[in-house]
Amino acid sequence: MVSDNVRMIEELVGRMAALLEPMQAAGDPRRYFHATYLRTTIAVAEELKRGGFADPEWVERWDVVFADLYLDALEAALAGREPTRPWTIAFGAPADLPALRHVLLGMNAHINFDLPQALVAVISDEQFDDPVLLAGRKADHRAIDTVLAARVAAEDAELTAISGPGSLLDRLLRPLNQLGTKRFLREAREKVWANAIALSQARRQSPDAYAAVLAQLEELSAAKVAALMAPGQVVLKLAATGFGVRVPHTAASPAQFTAG
């Protein structure tokens, strides 16, 4: 019997696949990130079935909430509505940018802006105060890096097949790009966890406080996506500036820092 959560993942994959087909037919550059994300979602689903997470039910629910934030933004853009600022910038990237750049823009918007929101959607403020439970949540949060890191070489090959081998410099930098992408994912996710704590702290205060921190996160995330639009080697820029963003923290409970 298929569990409700597995069914949710299957429905998510179906929804993403249905959106990809017309984007591919139209040559929409947003298809590069979308196809990468679809393959990654399938990889996460396979890791869930393998038993690679401490709390698979929670990870499945989190994965769907996380993906919905991106899909809602994409569907708004496809319908002619303006999504949040990080996605407005990422979706508005020039079509002639390399496929890798489109993927990195989408990853940046999704990880920096959407992921902290997804975490606070599936971790209550009371759970943020539970050091044992939170340690498990963060372990699963980090375990996602293993899945993503395993996809880096395969995704690089996919994008090279689409865009060609590129310049001599691109070819020389490819191993660095793969290693750098893995490191940047880890760096960004540490900041994501800190930003989720900041959102939880603000949520405890008031809806206005939460909205203010979320607005800060949106501004910082949008600025990071915009910075990646400039010409040059993206990974070299990330080596200098980092992939993630960090909102200021208010006072945090000891349990939060113990688990973080």
Protein Blocks (a to p, Z undefined) as FASTA:
>chain_A
ZZfklmmmmmmmmmmmmmmmmmmmnopaklmmmmmmmmmmmmmmmmmmnopafblmlmmm
mmmmmmmmmmmmmmmmmnopacdfklmmmmmpcfkbcfklmmmmmmmmmmmmmmmmmmmm
mmcfklmmmmklmmmmmmmmmmmmmmmmmmmmmmmmmmmmmnonbjfklmmmmmmmmmmm
mmmmmmmmmmmmmmmmmmmmmmmmomklmmmmmmmmmmmmmmmmmmmmpgcjfklmmmmn
ojbdcdddddddfklmmmZZ
